């Protein structure tokens, strides 16, 4: 133990004697390890960490094997089942000690135009008891709290909402919130650590299930989970529920669909899946991206370690005479190896400690980067045992990578040879083989990272500049809810037209239109259709007459909609070119009819095609344009007390529109956003990949530049006598520079050759993350090669120029 302590003291003293060397090593390690740990910390929070509930390993989710494949209607990515199915599972849950259901939705708190949106959980009475969540204040829901009416009368609030919006005051009998125009009593507060079951999100309020919604048998809007009984596994529970599935789906089959569609529903099967880590959109959207970023940061750390190993090798070579003398005086080689490794490990420990601190900052920056104006990501990025174990493993690996080779070189030196070599500095190629190999590795890995970075940057740029076929700039998106106006359903469409005219009258507004489906923001609305004997499908939207003008979509054939298209007039439709190619065989569709399939709330209807528009992007700018059908908003069969409005203006009309609606209709709830910014917010993954891969690609290239410069400068220093002799025998400066540059060129060509092969292989793994590019894009590949060649030339020219200025007399007298 005393010997180890002495080795650490000696290592610390050596580091203090070389402050610049020590600072470079520690900063490089802290950056590399910090970046790796930050990405892993995010992965840990999104995928690996269990929910903060009692015994999360018992938690399992019940859902349809393979998903419901577009059947019915859903309003949440988490929602996997219907309420009638939940009712059946409550009666058949033998594998579980308890089951519960929940659903996410938005609610508005406050009065009319002064209200603000909150994130709400609708939960079954078993939700909190089965999870084992105890109240922080008051009480939480039990099964008896469920009610028939869907008017919210009782709520539980989250601890953050209680603190921020209610001041953390004690709950009394008169503590109420105005939710969607109705007063609801606050009966309890959840504990601080409970954010719900959706990782990356949090809830503000929770309210109990209502039984009125059980009539919507086609609505997939609940997630069902439970605790497995002792001795039960997810596989065994899946087999048991699979055997009951036929009866469950037979009993819960919806009405209003064709016999063929209902038969497809009855063939679904239930499965049970582990849910200790909850559910998360982030896993679907960012899982592959985060793993890729972890690989990228790992490669950057590898390049940094190669640089540090070269520095350590150079330092070890400079101390060869010292080690030789100590060996001659009786020191053991094992002792010298231990001292060298102690120095490397001390650097690794210091760099890792600083890296873990840096990771806390970087991980919070990454969480902030994942958030958008409409969606704040909430993740706990505290350092748990997995993060510490990861950081310690990386520290050990880096210690081995950059510390072992220099230590082995130091202890392998023969005392007499080392002392003689210090006076014979002509050197030989084998002395620099390790450094050359590391530089080649740095160049090849840097090329891979540069190619990846340019691919992601170009892909992101293409997404930003793609022609979607619709107007994006100058469009304000408005959601208007008028449930508190208490209008009869027959008056909904007329009231929407009145609101539309009020918006159009606002100064600066050039045009405005309503739509049932906002494009490019992820919404999807599909109907089965028949055209003659052809059976197919189409995306649908019901829009007001000025929609195409507002969105900048030209009519290519026929006509658009007008005020004569009313609820009582013949049904008409406008289709896009993709519809014509797929279902009409490219012929003129004007005058042809299509018939929609029967669905709940949407009776089978015949539409006559009266117009054709060009293809535009639908719900995602990355996707292929599907067949699309537009119909007049006045002919929408399932209108509700809400509308989505697209408003075109060259100014920002939001404030003026808000004032006018609040003045004329104070009960209306409004929500405004910039359409173009909403689209950009949907590109967070691509933006994150472009920014981070670009940063790490540039960092890798700079590290390669430093590594190449260091090796060439070290080779020049070790060959000082040789260069002096060459100059003394008549070599001019140009020949000396050419000799050194040839050395660099050999390393560059080998590194670029290896890197090109690796980049082409690695490109196949990221092809699914690219848009409009192939991983072997020649512009990206040759651009990366050219950039690295310029960097290598700059890194090599400075030491080559210094070598050309060597004075022969000084060089021959050197040592």
Secondary structure as GFF3:
##gff-version 3
##sequence-region A 1 815
A	DSSP	alpha_helix	2	17	.	.	.	ID=ss1
A	DSSP	alpha_helix	19	43	.	.	.	ID=ss2
A	DSSP	pi_helix	44	48	.	.	.	ID=ss3
A	DSSP	three_ten_helix	56	58	.	.	.	ID=ss4
A	DSSP	beta_strand	59	64	.	.	.	ID=ss5
A	DSSP	beta_strand	73	74	.	.	.	ID=ss6
A	DSSP	alpha_helix	83	91	.	.	.	ID=ss7
A	DSSP	beta_strand	96	109	.	.	.	ID=ss8
A	DSSP	three_ten_helix	112	114	.	.	.	ID=ss9
A	DSSP	beta_strand	116	123	.	.	.	ID=ss10
A	DSSP	alpha_helix	127	131	.	.	.	ID=ss11
A	DSSP	beta_strand	135	138	.	.	.	ID=ss12
A	DSSP	three_ten_helix	143	145	.	.	.	ID=ss13
A	DSSP	beta_strand	154	157	.	.	.	ID=ss14
A	DSSP	alpha_helix	159	165	.	.	.	ID=ss15
A	DSSP	beta_strand	176	179	.	.	.	ID=ss16
A	DSSP	beta_strand	182	190	.	.	.	ID=ss17
A	DSSP	beta_strand	205	208	.	.	.	ID=ss18
A	DSSP	three_ten_helix	212	215	.	.	.	ID=ss19
A	DSSP	beta_strand	219	220	.	.	.	ID=ss20
A	DSSP	beta_strand	223	228	.	.	.	ID=ss21
A	DSSP	alpha_helix	234	251	.	.	.	ID=ss22
A	DSSP	alpha_helix	259	266	.	.	.	ID=ss23
A	DSSP	beta_strand	270	274	.	.	.	ID=ss24
A	DSSP	alpha_helix	281	318	.	.	.	ID=ss25
A	DSSP	alpha_helix	320	328	.	.	.	ID=ss26
A	DSSP	alpha_helix	333	370	.	.	.	ID=ss27
A	DSSP	alpha_helix	385	412	.	.	.	ID=ss28
A	DSSP	alpha_helix	415	421	.	.	.	ID=ss29
A	DSSP	three_ten_helix	429	432	.	.	.	ID=ss30
A	DSSP	alpha_helix	433	465	.	.	.	ID=ss31
A	DSSP	beta_strand	475	481	.	.	.	ID=ss32
A	DSSP	three_ten_helix	483	485	.	.	.	ID=ss33
A	DSSP	three_ten_helix	489	491	.	.	.	ID=ss34
A	DSSP	alpha_helix	492	504	.	.	.	ID=ss35
A	DSSP	beta_strand	509	515	.	.	.	ID=ss36
A	DSSP	beta_strand	526	531	.	.	.	ID=ss37
A	DSSP	beta_strand	534	543	.	.	.	ID=ss38
A	DSSP	alpha_helix	547	550	.	.	.	ID=ss39
A	DSSP	beta_strand	555	558	.	.	.	ID=ss40
A	DSSP	beta_strand	572	576	.	.	.	ID=ss41
A	DSSP	alpha_helix	577	583	.	.	.	ID=ss42
A	DSSP	beta_strand	593	596	.	.	.	ID=ss43
A	DSSP	beta_strand	606	613	.	.	.	ID=ss44
A	DSSP	beta_strand	628	632	.	.	.	ID=ss45
A	DSSP	three_ten_helix	633	635	.	.	.	ID=ss46
A	DSSP	beta_strand	642	649	.	.	.	ID=ss47
A	DSSP	alpha_helix	654	664	.	.	.	ID=ss48
A	DSSP	beta_strand	669	674	.	.	.	ID=ss49
A	DSSP	alpha_helix	675	681	.	.	.	ID=ss50
A	DSSP	alpha_helix	684	718	.	.	.	ID=ss51
A	DSSP	alpha_helix	720	728	.	.	.	ID=ss52
A	DSSP	alpha_helix	733	763	.	.	.	ID=ss53
A	DSSP	three_ten_helix	764	769	.	.	.	ID=ss54
A	DSSP	alpha_helix	778	804	.	.	.	ID=ss55
A	DSSP	alpha_helix	808	813	.	.	.	ID=ss56
###
